[in-house]
Amino acid sequence: MEIEGGGVTFVIPEKGATASSHSSAGGLAYQGPHTRAMTDGKTLTVNGQNYGSVRAGDVVDLRKKGVVEVNDLPRSPQL
């Protein structure tokens, strides 16, 4: 399933009873059973950790537990 906001797309597991999302022109937020992700269209935050910058057209894959991929490349938290 895909949701978009701020020009960024999140690929998320199929929504279940414990998942929710909110999108707008200025950003995107997703809350699943194991993942909480948000972006303002410039910075990606997953489970409270900064995963660096994103821009319009980027695709963030959150389907694998504990793995964040941006444009098919693994992304680690920023220090």
Phi, psi and omega per residue, in radians:
M1 nan 2.491 3.133
E2 -2.109 2.454 3.006
I3 -2.280 2.573 -3.076
E4 -2.301 2.525 3.046
G5 -2.891 2.500 -3.133
G6 1.084 0.374 -3.140
G7 1.464 -0.068 -3.118
V8 -1.839 2.467 3.115
T9 -1.913 2.291 2.983
F10 -1.773 2.265 2.981
V11 -1.734 2.052 -3.011
I12 -2.163 2.811 3.031
P13 -1.065 2.755 3.076
E14 -0.930 2.365 -3.107
K15 -1.078 2.368 3.025
G16 -2.072 -2.994 -3.116
A17 -1.127 -0.383 -3.067
T18 -1.785 0.190 -3.121
A19 -1.977 2.581 3.056
S20 -2.593 2.752 3.115
S21 -2.581 2.750 3.078
H22 -2.519 2.288 3.117
S23 -2.330 2.659 3.079
S24 -2.687 3.076 3.124
A25 -1.086 -0.451 -3.081
G26 -1.663 -0.102 -3.118
G27 3.009 -2.994 -3.004
L28 -2.698 2.442 3.079
A29 -2.418 2.463 3.115
Y30 -2.384 2.369 3.067
Q31 -2.241 1.983 3.095
G32 -2.048 -3.063 -3.098
P33 -1.120 -0.507 -3.103
H34 -2.188 -0.077 -3.014
T35 -2.367 2.340 3.004
R36 -2.188 2.043 -3.072
A37 -2.292 2.560 3.076
M38 -2.673 2.695 3.029
T39 -2.568 2.605 3.010
D40 -1.775 0.216 -3.097
G41 1.596 -0.064 -3.139
K42 -2.205 -0.683 -3.093
T43 -2.199 2.445 3.128
L44 -1.852 2.219 3.079
T45 -2.139 2.226 3.121
V46 -2.252 2.185 -3.126
N47 0.880 0.713 3.079
G48 1.399 0.046 -3.127
Q49 -1.939 2.469 3.128
N50 -1.350 2.141 3.109
Y51 -1.861 0.367 3.038
G52 1.531 -2.915 -3.018
S53 -1.517 2.643 2.990
V54 -2.362 2.848 3.112
R55 -2.512 2.950 -3.133
A56 -0.917 2.348 -3.139
G57 1.702 -0.257 3.122
D58 -1.240 2.581 3.106
V59 -2.094 2.109 -3.121
V60 -1.856 2.061 -3.116
D61 -1.708 2.084 -3.103
L62 -2.044 0.329 -3.038
R63 -1.323 -0.450 -3.119
K64 -1.673 2.180 -3.122
K65 -1.021 2.196 3.094
G66 1.432 0.039 -3.112
V67 -2.143 2.301 3.053
V68 -2.073 2.183 3.079
E69 -2.120 2.381 3.059
V70 -2.093 2.096 -3.093
N71 0.935 0.783 3.085
D72 1.227 0.178 3.102
L73 -2.005 2.344 3.116
P74 -1.055 2.485 3.127
R75 -2.217 2.308 3.105
S76 -1.801 2.760 3.099
P77 -1.098 2.582 3.065
Q78 -1.386 2.567 3.110
L79 -1.482 nan nan
